Amino acid sequence: MKLLPPFLYVFFWLCIVPGPTAFAQEPTTSTDSAETLTLFEALHRVFEMNPELIASELEIQAASARMLQAGVRPNPELSAEIQNLPAIGSSELFRTTEATVSLSQRLETGGKRDLRVEAARRDEDVAGRHLDLAKTELEARTRQAFFEVLANQERLRNSRELTRLARQSHSIVVDRVAAGKASPVEQTRSIVALAAAQLEEEKQAKEWAASKDRLAALWGGDSRDFTNAEGQFQIPPVPPAPQVCMESSPDLLLSSAIVESRHAELALEQAMRKPDLILTAGYRRSNPEMYNAWVAGISIPLPFFDKRRGAIAEARVRVERASIEKSAVARILRARVAQARHDYDMAALESTSLLKTALPAAAEVLTAAEEGYRLGKFEYLSVIDSQRTYAELQRKFIEAVASGLKAAVEMERFAGCELDSFRQKGNP
């Protein structure tokens, strides 16, 4: 195969490889709060501006209003009755009539009012547990989104480092080709390797910008709200047995509150079987005899037909359903915590092995390959293979740390444990 002159390869490289300005700006390392975003600041923005929490808080206010209404006694009733009305057109309209004015009051029996208040209070507890769950879920989503931004920043830094290595290797190849110590084919290979590295860098820059948008969307913003995320990109320690604190999981607490609410509804329906008393007191005036009299009465509904059997049966079914759903939630949480614990252990093992053994060795091999190629001891394929191995190990390390962070957040979310390493001073 006939080879082209070396200057044509250089011209080809300058034409197809974009310059540094074609890629996203490197994540800044400034500590200025206007440019960087910490986990605490992200949580603060989300908890202040997220509409989901506002809706849950309004539901608590509605439940409080229902409890206030549940404690109100029945209103009294005022009634008026006229008897012995004459025929139409008679001149003795009011001479033979009797008029009665009475006041009636319904008296609730069986403790219905207290049970109604208790049922409303249980509903308020359920609304509060829904708010706690919404906060926990939103906090977990914020942490995941923040750590994803950190991971993409590390991926972008790694891609830029690999681009730097590829550009450095290409410079060495150009010098060796110009000195007649290497074939122009190696220069072509270095151009291809550099173009591939820069393409991967551009791809990671777009992924980083997209993750910033996803994080900012939680408080209704976009990626322009901050320049980059600032935090420790490392796997945090977790409790040795996170299952022990599952009783404090917001999901289980919500399920328990729903069970208590259903029991309160059942007790209220059972009390509704007892009829209420209606007491009546009034004043009667009779025109023919011109006498006045006090009247009194009592009314008791007879529960012959409506004994609320259907409503009580429905309430019992709802209690049973809530209990079964609570057991199902507990099983699902245990499974998710166990899976998260497994993912965490695997990620921690892989990241530790890569950081202590594989990555240092790969870095030494890469340095030796580049130096050996400069001195003419190795072929350029050895340099490319060393760069590829080093890049793959770097990506594996970043993915392992990202997986460990995700698993730690899931353990905190589903087990209800608070990881000390996640807690920062002033955390909302």
C-alpha positions in Angstrom: 0.0 0.0 0.0 1.4 3.4 -0.9 1.6 5.8 2.0 0.8 9.5 1.8 3.4 12.1 2.8 3.3 12.9 6.6 2.2 16.6 6.1 -1.1 15.3 4.6 -1.8 13.3 7.8 -1.2 16.4 9.8 -3.6 18.4 7.5 -6.2 15.6 7.8 -5.9 15.7 11.6 -6.3 19.5 11.8 -9.5 19.3 9.6 -11.4 16.5 11.3 -10.5 17.0 15.0 -12.3 19.9 16.7 -10.4 22.3 18.9 -10.9 22.7 22.7 -13.6 25.3 22.3 -15.9 22.7 20.8 -16.5 21.1 24.1 -18.2 22.1 27.3 -16.4 24.1 29.9 -14.5 22.0 32.4 -16.3 21.8 35.8 -15.0 24.6 38.0 -13.3 24.0 41.3 -14.2 27.3 42.7 -15.8 27.4 46.2 -17.9 30.4 45.4 -21.5 29.6 46.4 -22.8 31.4 43.4 -21.1 29.0 41.1 -20.9 25.7 43.0 -23.7 23.7 44.6 -23.4 21.6 47.7 -25.8 18.8 48.7 -27.1 20.9 51.6 -27.9 23.8 49.2 -29.6 21.5 46.8 -31.8 20.0 49.5 -32.6 23.5 50.8 -33.7 24.6 47.4 -35.9 21.6 46.8 -37.6 21.7 50.2 -38.3 25.4 49.7 -39.7 25.3 46.2 -41.0 21.8 45.4 -44.8 21.9 44.7 -45.3 18.3 45.9 -44.5 19.2 49.5 -46.8 22.2 49.3 -49.6 20.0 48.2 -49.0 17.5 51.0 -49.0 20.3 53.6 -52.3 21.6 52.3 -53.7 18.1 52.7 -52.7 18.3 56.4 -54.5 21.6 56.8 -57.6 20.0 55.2 -57.4 17.1 57.6 -57.2 19.5 60.6 -60.3 21.2 59.3 -62.1 17.9 59.1 -61.2 17.1 62.7 -62.5 20.5 63.8 -65.8 19.8 62.0 -66.0 16.3 63.5 -66.1 17.6 67.0 -69.1 19.9 66.4 -72.4 18.9 68.1 -75.6 18.6 66.0 -77.6 21.8 65.6 -81.0 22.2 67.4 -84.1 22.5 65.2 -86.9 25.1 65.6 -90.3 24.1 64.4 -93.8 25.8 64.4 -97.1 24.0 63.9 -100.7 25.4 63.5 -103.7 23.1 63.9 -107.5 23.4 63.3 -107.3 25.9 60.5 -110.8 26.9 59.2 -111.9 26.6 55.6 -110.7 29.1 53.1 -112.9 32.2 53.2 -114.1 31.7 56.8 -114.3 34.8 59.0 -113.0 32.9 62.0 -109.5 32.4 60.9 -107.7 32.5 64.2 -110.6 31.7 66.7 -110.3 27.9 66.6 -106.6 27.4 65.8 -103.9 25.9 68.0 -100.2 27.0 67.6 -97.2 25.1 68.8 -93.6 26.3 68.8 -91.0 23.7 69.7 -87.3 23.2 69.9 -85.7 19.8 69.2 -82.2 18.6 69.9 -80.6 15.3 68.8 -78.5 13.6 71.4 -75.8 11.3 70.0 -75.5 8.0 71.8 -72.7 5.4 71.8 -69.9 8.0 71.9 -70.3 8.8 68.2 -68.9 12.3 68.6 -65.7 11.1 70.3 -65.3 8.3 67.8 -65.9 10.7 64.9 -63.2 13.0 66.3 -60.8 10.0 66.7 -61.4 8.9 63.1 -60.7 12.5 61.9 -57.5 12.6 64.0 -56.4 9.3 62.5 -56.9 10.8 59.0 -54.8 13.7 60.0 -52.1 11.3 61.1 -52.3 9.6 57.8 -51.9 13.0 56.0 -48.9 13.7 58.2 -47.3 10.4 57.3 -47.9 11.1 53.7 -46.0 14.3 54.1 -43.1 12.6 55.8 -43.0 10.0 53.0 -43.1 12.7 50.4 -40.2 14.5 52.1 -38.2 11.3 52.4 -38.8 10.4 48.8 -38.0 13.9 47.6 -34.8 13.9 49.7 -33.7 10.6 48.2 -34.4 11.8 44.7 -32.4 14.9 45.3 -29.5 13.0 46.7 -29.5 10.6 43.8 -29.7 13.4 41.3 -26.9 15.3 43.1 -24.6 12.2 43.2 -25.4 11.6 39.5 -24.1 15.1 38.8 -20.9 14.3 40.8 -20.5 11.1 38.9 -20.9 12.8 35.5 -18.4 15.4 36.6 -15.9 12.6 37.3 -16.7 10.9 34.0 -16.1 14.2 32.2 -12.8 14.8 34.1 -11.7 11.3 33.2 -12.6 11.8 29.5 -10.6 15.0 29.5 -7.7 13.3 31.1 -7.8 10.6 28.4 -8.0 13.2 25.7 -4.9 14.8 27.2 -3.1 11.5 27.1 -4.2 10.9 23.5 -3.1 14.3 22.5 0.3 13.8 24.3 0.7 10.4 22.5 -0.2 12.0 19.2 2.5 14.6 19.7 5.1 11.9 20.4 4.0 10.1 17.3 4.3 13.2 15.1 7.8 13.8 16.4 8.8 10.2 15.7 7.3 10.2 12.2 9.0 13.5 11.5 12.3 12.0 12.6 11.7 9.0 10.4 11.6 6.6 13.4 7.9 5.6 13.0 5.6 4.8 10.2 3.0 7.3 9.1 0.4 4.6 9.8 1.0 5.1 13.5 0.3 8.8 13.1 -3.0 7.9 11.5 -3.8 5.6 14.4 -3.0 8.4 16.9 -5.3 10.7 15.0 -8.1 8.2 15.2 -7.5 7.6 18.9 -7.5 11.3 19.6 -10.7 11.9 17.6 -12.4 9.0 19.5 -11.2 10.4 22.9 -12.5 13.9 22.0 -15.8 12.4 20.8 -16.2 10.6 24.2 -15.4 13.9 26.0 -18.1 15.7 24.1 -20.6 12.9 24.9 -19.8 13.1 28.6 -20.1 16.9 28.6 -23.6 16.5 27.3 -24.5 13.9 29.9 -23.1 16.2 32.6 -25.3 19.1 31.4 -28.4 16.8 31.3 -27.8 15.6 34.8 -27.6 19.2 36.0 -31.0 19.9 34.3 -32.5 16.9 36.1 -31.3 18.0 39.5 -32.4 21.6 39.0 -35.8 20.5 37.8 -36.5 19.3 41.3 -36.8 22.9 42.5 -38.1 24.2 39.2 -34.9 25.5 37.8 -32.4 24.5 35.1 -28.7 23.8 34.7 -27.9 27.6 34.6 -28.8 27.8 38.3 -25.3 26.5 39.2 -22.0 25.8 37.5 -21.0 22.5 39.0 -21.6 20.3 42.1 -19.2 20.2 45.0 -19.0 17.2 47.2 -17.1 14.1 48.1 -17.3 11.4 45.4 -16.8 8.4 47.6 -18.8 5.6 49.0 -20.0 6.5 52.5 -20.1 4.0 55.4 -23.4 2.5 56.3 -24.8 0.6 59.4 -23.7 -3.0 59.5 -27.4 -4.1 59.7 -29.7 -1.5 58.3 -32.8 -3.8 58.8 -32.8 -3.1 62.5 -34.1 0.4 62.0 -36.8 -0.5 59.4 -39.5 0.2 62.0 -38.8 3.9 61.5 -39.2 3.6 57.7 -41.7 6.2 56.5 -43.5 3.6 54.4 -44.1 1.4 57.4 -45.2 4.3 59.5 -47.7 5.3 56.8 -49.0 1.8 56.6 -49.4 1.7 60.4 -51.3 5.0 60.4 -53.6 3.7 57.7 -54.4 0.6 59.7 -55.2 2.7 62.8 -57.4 4.9 60.6 -59.3 2.0 59.3 -59.9 0.7 62.9 -61.2 4.1 63.9 -63.6 4.0 61.0 -64.8 0.5 62.0 -65.5 1.7 65.6 -67.5 4.6 64.3 -69.6 2.4 62.0 -70.3 0.1 64.9 -71.4 3.0 67.1 -73.7 4.2 64.3 -75.9 1.2 64.9 -77.2 2.7 68.1 -80.1 5.1 67.4 -79.9 8.7 68.6 -82.4 10.4 70.9 -84.3 13.5 69.8 -85.7 15.5 72.6 -88.4 18.1 72.0 -89.7 20.9 74.2 -92.2 23.6 73.2 -95.1 26.0 73.9 -98.7 25.6 72.8 -101.5 28.1 72.7 -105.2 27.2 72.0 -107.5 30.0 70.9 -110.9 28.5 71.6 -110.2 27.8 75.3 -107.6 30.6 75.5 -105.1 28.4 77.4 -101.4 28.0 77.2 -99.4 24.8 77.8 -95.9 23.4 77.7 -95.3 20.4 75.6 -92.4 17.9 75.6 -91.5 14.8 73.6 -88.9 12.2 72.7 -88.2 10.4 69.4 -86.2 7.2 69.0 -85.6 5.7 65.6 -86.4 1.9 65.5 -83.5 0.1 63.7 -85.7 -2.5 62.0 -84.3 -2.3 58.5 -81.1 -0.2 58.5 -78.7 -1.9 61.0 -75.6 -0.7 59.1 -74.6 -4.2 58.4 -73.2 -3.4 55.0 -71.2 -0.4 56.2 -69.7 -2.4 59.1 -68.8 -5.3 56.8 -67.1 -2.8 54.4 -65.1 -1.2 57.3 -64.0 -4.7 58.5 -62.8 -5.5 55.0 -60.9 -2.3 54.8 -59.2 -3.0 58.1 -58.1 -6.4 56.8 -56.9 -5.0 53.6 -54.8 -2.3 55.3 -53.2 -5.0 57.5 -52.3 -7.1 54.5 -50.9 -4.1 52.7 -48.8 -3.3 55.7 -47.3 -6.8 55.7 -46.7 -6.5 52.0 -44.9 -3.2 52.4 -42.7 -4.7 55.1 -41.7 -7.6 52.8 -41.0 -5.3 49.9 -38.9 -3.0 52.1 -36.9 -6.0 53.4 -36.2 -7.1 49.8 -35.2 -3.7 48.7 -32.9 -3.1 51.6 -31.3 -6.5 51.1 -30.7 -5.8 47.4 -29.3 -2.3 48.2 -27.0 -3.9 50.8 -25.8 -6.4 48.2 -25.2 -3.7 45.6 -23.4 -1.6 48.2 -21.1 -4.4 49.3 -20.2 -5.2 45.7 -19.5 -1.6 44.8 -17.4 -1.1 47.9 -15.4 -4.2 47.1 -14.8 -3.3 43.5 -13.9 0.3 44.1 -11.5 -0.6 46.9 -9.8 -3.2 44.7 -9.5 -0.8 41.7 -8.2 2.0 43.8 -5.6 0.1 45.7 -4.4 -2.4 43.1 -5.6 -2.2 39.5 -5.5 1.6 38.9 -2.0 2.2 40.2 -0.7 -0.7 38.2 -2.5 0.5 35.0 -1.1 4.0 35.5 2.5 2.5 35.8 2.0 0.4 32.7 0.7 3.4 30.8 3.6 5.6 31.8 6.1 2.8 30.9 4.5 2.2 27.6 4.6 5.9 26.6 8.2 6.3 27.8 9.1 3.1 26.0 7.5 4.2 22.8 9.3 7.5 23.0 12.6 5.6 23.2 11.6 3.2 20.5 11.4 0.1 22.6 7.6 -0.5 22.2 5.2 -0.2 19.3 2.4 2.3 19.3 -0.2 -0.4 19.7 1.2 -1.0 23.2 0.5 2.7 24.0 -3.0 2.5 22.7 -3.7 -0.8 24.6 -2.4 0.7 27.8 -4.5 3.9 27.4 -7.6 1.7 26.7 -6.9 -0.4 29.8 -6.4 2.6 32.0 -9.5 4.3 30.7 -11.6 1.2 31.2 -10.4 0.8 34.8 -11.1 4.5 35.5 -14.7 4.1 34.2 -15.2 1.0 36.3 -14.0 2.8 39.4 -16.4 5.8 38.7 -19.3 3.4 38.1 -18.5 1.5 41.2 -18.5 4.6 43.4 -21.7 5.8 41.7 -23.4 2.4 42.3 -22.3 2.5 46.0 -23.7 6.0 46.5 -27.0 4.9 44.9 -27.2 1.8 47.1 -26.4 3.9 50.2 -29.2 6.3 49.4 -31.6 3.4 48.8 -30.7 1.9 52.2 -31.4 5.2 53.9 -34.6 5.6 52.0 -36.2 2.2 52.5 -34.7 1.2 55.9 -35.3 4.5 57.5 -31.7 4.7 58.8 -29.9 8.1 58.8 -26.3 7.7 57.4 -24.0 10.0 59.4 -21.8 10.5 56.4 -24.8 12.0 54.5 -25.7 14.4 57.3 -24.3 17.9 57.1 -24.5 20.7 59.5 -27.8 22.5 58.9 -29.3 19.8 56.8 -33.0 20.5 56.3 
